[in-house]
Amino acid sequence: MRSSARAELLGFVADQTALPRASVPDRVGLAEAVRLWARIGVLSFGGPAGQIALMHDELVTKRRWIDEARFFHALSYCTLLPGPEAQQLATYVGWLLHGTAGGLVAGTLFVLPGAALMLALSTLYALSSDVTAIAALFYGLKAAVAAVVVQALVRVGKRALRTRPLAAVALAAFVALFFFAVPFPVVVAAAALVGLAASRRAPDAFPAAGHGGAHAAADSTVARMEARGELAHAAPTAGRAARVLAISLGLWALPFALLVPLFGPDSTFVEEARFFSECAMVTFGGAYAVLGHVASAAVDDFGWLAPGEMLDGLGLAETTPGPLVLVLQFVGFLGAYREPSGLPPLAGGVIGSLVTLWVTFVPCFLWIFLGAPFVERLRASRALAAALSAITAAVVGVIANLSLWFALHVAFREVHDVSFGPLRLVLPALASLDPFAAALTGLAALALIRFEVPLPRVLLAAALLGAAVRLAFA
């Protein structure tokens, strides 16, 4: 789920007040931020749920660069946008701390490790007819990723669902998504309307996200910067908005300006730039929301992929760091590899991969640099705070839906979609149970949630165990 939808949040299941409180730095140097964003980019497994949870753990709990209320306020805005919300949240926080340069650094480093790995894996996939070794490598990693999402559900839910109405919104969102396949934008819009309505009649039912949490708003680096008047870049102005819009649209159009004269308007590269630009405008709900459309177009309309290859790409994207929408990079690579417009296939694949990345993520920076100043200005609005708090609760339902989806697809080799009128169910074939994958998922979840084993160790152990078992029984 939502592209759609990064976020960590269990050190919170235990009493947070019992944990040692980190000191709040008055300022954060850009070099220090670069190191942290690079770390987050490398460790951002688990889709948006795990990514958002990881950023919360690093930015709010451990370093206290941003307070919890502001973090969830930004997350709720990013949830409304097309594209991967976790990457946009990283861009938002980086922008708050260091302006445009900080936003570019955070958003780029969030994507770069996963994009580099996806390019390498796409190359191996295209060059090799036997992907047994790749499948073995990611077999155990998938189980760990499922555990990461479960951990994120526990932590995000603990922090976001502080009242019964918020819990009810989360439950309703889960039911709507998992049992009725209600489109993600509809779920988010409904949650926002509920929050707006409640802001007048029952304002205490939907308190601002993070209010009263472990770190007060005045006790974070961003809050101290604001108190010293160092957030001038966060003030919205018409002139600044016009400049951001003009520059961003120019950058978005750059591939067309370069590729059309070189390869012609009907080349694969231009087709991919056009198609994935359209996808970037409609990916509300993240990668899963657009996969059906992409798979249909890539297989039936353009002939870039063979049937079933989209699932292979999704499997790679689910088990590599970075946004799940990187599966589009896989599609762009294979399409241009097979139709390289006169270039060597590998060179064509690399160009197609880069073009897809460019037109997919440039809009993500646009939405943040254009809209975030206005969202910051509206932080004091009680009605908006209630709406965003309800959206955050709906995100918990989204994570719950993603957790169950992941768990079923990891633990069972065959999972089928079944419809009964408006009811849409994802049912596993019980005979296809993979007991080792199920057990490995449980062990990884126990390690992460109960014993708080660092994520890199869990990922590495799961990958090695899974590869050993998969190759032994291949």
TAGIHU-V259391 format. One record per residue. N is the residue number from 1. RES is the residue in three letters. NEAR is the number of other ideal C-beta (glycine too) atoms within 10 Angstrom. Layout:
n: (N;N)
res: (RES;RES)
near: (NEAR;NEAR)
This chain:
n: (1;2;3;4;5;6;7;8;9;10;11;12;13;14;15;16;17;18;19;20;21;22;23;24;25;26;27;28;29;30;31;32;33;34;35;36;37;38;39;40;41;42;43;44;45;46;47;48;49;50;51;52;53;54;55;56;57;58;59;60;61;62;63;64;65;66;67;68;69;70;71;72;73;74;75;76;77;78;79;80;81;82;83;84;85;86;87;88;89;90;91;92;93;94;95;96;97;98;99;100;101;102;103;104;105;106;107;108;109;110;111;112;113;114;115;116;117;118;119;120;121;122;123;124;125;126;127;128;129;130;131;132;133;134;135;136;137;138;139;140;141;142;143;144;145;146;147;148;149;150;151;152;153;154;155;156;157;158;159;160;161;162;163;164;165;166;167;168;169;170;171;172;173;174;175;176;177;178;179;180;181;182;183;184;185;186;187;188;189;190;191;192;193;194;195;196;197;198;199;200;201;202;203;204;205;206;207;208;209;210;211;212;213;214;215;216;217;218;219;220;221;222;223;224;225;226;227;228;229;230;231;232;233;234;235;236;237;238;239;240;241;242;243;244;245;246;247;248;249;250;251;252;253;254;255;256;257;258;259;260;261;262;263;264;265;266;267;268;269;270;271;272;273;274;275;276;277;278;279;280;281;282;283;284;285;286;287;288;289;290;291;292;293;294;295;296;297;298;299;300;301;302;303;304;305;306;307;308;309;310;311;312;313;314;315;316;317;318;319;320;321;322;323;324;325;326;327;328;329;330;331;332;333;334;335;336;337;338;339;340;341;342;343;344;345;346;347;348;349;350;351;352;353;354;355;356;357;358;359;360;361;362;363;364;365;366;367;368;369;370;371;372;373;374;375;376;377;378;379;380;381;382;383;384;385;386;387;388;389;390;391;392;393;394;395;396;397;398;399;400;401;402;403;404;405;406;407;408;409;410;411;412;413;414;415;416;417;418;419;420;421;422;423;424;425;426;427;428;429;430;431;432;433;434;435;436;437;438;439;440;441;442;443;444;445;446;447;448;449;450;451;452;453;454;455;456;457;458;459;460;461;462;463;464;465;466;467;468;469;470;471;472;473;474)
res: (MET;ARG;SER;SER;ALA;ARG;ALA;GLU;LEU;LEU;GLY;PHE;VAL;ALA;ASP;GLN;THR;ALA;LEU;PRO;ARG;ALA;SER;VAL;PRO;ASP;ARG;VAL;GLY;LEU;ALA;GLU;ALA;VAL;ARG;LEU;TRP;ALA;ARG;ILE;GLY;VAL;LEU;SER;PHE;GLY;GLY;PRO;ALA;GLY;GLN;ILE;ALA;LEU;MET;HIS;ASP;GLU;LEU;VAL;THR;LYS;ARG;ARG;TRP;ILE;ASP;GLU;ALA;ARG;PHE;PHE;HIS;ALA;LEU;SER;TYR;CYS;THR;LEU;LEU;PRO;GLY;PRO;GLU;ALA;GLN;GLN;LEU;ALA;THR;TYR;VAL;GLY;TRP;LEU;LEU;HIS;GLY;THR;ALA;GLY;GLY;LEU;VAL;ALA;GLY;THR;LEU;PHE;VAL;LEU;PRO;GLY;ALA;ALA;LEU;MET;LEU;ALA;LEU;SER;THR;LEU;TYR;ALA;LEU;SER;SER;ASP;VAL;THR;ALA;ILE;ALA;ALA;LEU;PHE;TYR;GLY;LEU;LYS;ALA;ALA;VAL;ALA;ALA;VAL;VAL;VAL;GLN;ALA;LEU;VAL;ARG;VAL;GLY;LYS;ARG;ALA;LEU;ARG;THR;ARG;PRO;LEU;ALA;ALA;VAL;ALA;LEU;ALA;ALA;PHE;VAL;ALA;LEU;PHE;PHE;PHE;ALA;VAL;PRO;PHE;PRO;VAL;VAL;VAL;ALA;ALA;ALA;ALA;LEU;VAL;GLY;LEU;ALA;ALA;SER;ARG;ARG;ALA;PRO;ASP;ALA;PHE;PRO;ALA;ALA;GLY;HIS;GLY;GLY;ALA;HIS;ALA;ALA;ALA;ASP;SER;THR;VAL;ALA;ARG;MET;GLU;ALA;ARG;GLY;GLU;LEU;ALA;HIS;ALA;ALA;PRO;THR;ALA;GLY;ARG;ALA;ALA;ARG;VAL;LEU;ALA;ILE;SER;LEU;GLY;LEU;TRP;ALA;LEU;PRO;PHE;ALA;LEU;LEU;VAL;PRO;LEU;PHE;GLY;PRO;ASP;SER;THR;PHE;VAL;GLU;GLU;ALA;ARG;PHE;PHE;SER;GLU;CYS;ALA;MET;VAL;THR;PHE;GLY;GLY;ALA;TYR;ALA;VAL;LEU;GLY;HIS;VAL;ALA;SER;ALA;ALA;VAL;ASP;ASP;PHE;GLY;TRP;LEU;ALA;PRO;GLY;GLU;MET;LEU;ASP;GLY;LEU;GLY;LEU;ALA;GLU;THR;THR;PRO;GLY;PRO;LEU;VAL;LEU;VAL;LEU;GLN;PHE;VAL;GLY;PHE;LEU;GLY;ALA;TYR;ARG;GLU;PRO;SER;GLY;LEU;PRO;PRO;LEU;ALA;GLY;GLY;VAL;ILE;GLY;SER;LEU;VAL;THR;LEU;TRP;VAL;THR;PHE;VAL;PRO;CYS;PHE;LEU;TRP;ILE;PHE;LEU;GLY;ALA;PRO;PHE;VAL;GLU;ARG;LEU;ARG;ALA;SER;ARG;ALA;LEU;ALA;ALA;ALA;LEU;SER;ALA;ILE;THR;ALA;ALA;VAL;VAL;GLY;VAL;ILE;ALA;ASN;LEU;SER;LEU;TRP;PHE;ALA;LEU;HIS;VAL;ALA;PHE;ARG;GLU;VAL;HIS;ASP;VAL;SER;PHE;GLY;PRO;LEU;ARG;LEU;VAL;LEU;PRO;ALA;LEU;ALA;SER;LEU;ASP;PRO;PHE;ALA;ALA;ALA;LEU;THR;GLY;LEU;ALA;ALA;LEU;ALA;LEU;ILE;ARG;PHE;GLU;VAL;PRO;LEU;PRO;ARG;VAL;LEU;LEU;ALA;ALA;ALA;LEU;LEU;GLY;ALA;ALA;VAL;ARG;LEU;ALA;PHE;ALA)
near: (27;33;33;29;38;33;30;29;27;22;18;21;16;11;8;15;7;7;13;4;12;11;8;17;14;10;12;18;11;14;7;14;21;16;12;19;24;16;15;23;24;16;20;30;23;34;34;34;35;32;32;31;29;25;27;28;20;17;25;26;21;14;19;21;24;26;25;25;24;24;28;29;25;27;30;30;24;32;29;19;21;23;31;32;34;33;32;33;32;33;29;29;28;28;26;25;26;19;17;15;14;21;24;16;21;29;27;18;22;31;26;17;19;24;24;14;17;26;19;11;24;24;16;13;20;16;11;11;6;7;16;11;14;17;18;19;18;22;25;27;22;22;31;29;25;31;30;30;26;27;27;30;25;19;27;29;22;17;24;25;19;18;16;9;19;26;16;14;30;26;15;18;27;21;15;21;25;19;15;13;14;17;13;25;15;13;25;23;15;18;29;21;12;23;27;15;15;22;20;10;7;12;13;9;19;29;17;23;28;26;15;10;19;19;22;14;18;11;14;24;20;23;21;15;18;17;10;10;7;15;17;7;17;18;11;15;9;7;7;14;15;11;13;18;13;10;14;17;13;11;15;18;14;15;23;17;9;14;21;15;9;12;18;12;11;9;21;24;28;20;21;28;25;13;23;25;20;14;22;23;10;13;31;23;24;27;27;22;21;25;22;10;14;22;20;11;16;24;17;10;10;16;11;25;21;12;9;9;17;22;12;19;26;19;20;24;23;23;23;25;25;26;35;27;34;31;27;31;30;28;29;31;31;24;25;29;26;18;19;21;18;11;18;10;14;15;13;23;24;20;25;31;27;18;27;30;22;17;26;26;26;19;22;27;24;20;20;30;25;17;19;23;19;13;20;21;12;14;15;9;13;13;16;20;24;26;23;28;32;30;28;27;30;30;35;25;26;30;33;24;24;30;24;18;19;24;21;14;19;22;22;20;13;12;15;11;9;9;9;8;6;9;10;15;13;17;12;16;11;8;8;12;14;16;8;17;23;16;12;26;24;16;17;27;21;13;20;25;17;10;8;13;14;11;24;12;11;23;22;14;17;25;20;13;18;23;18;13;17;19;14;8;8;9)
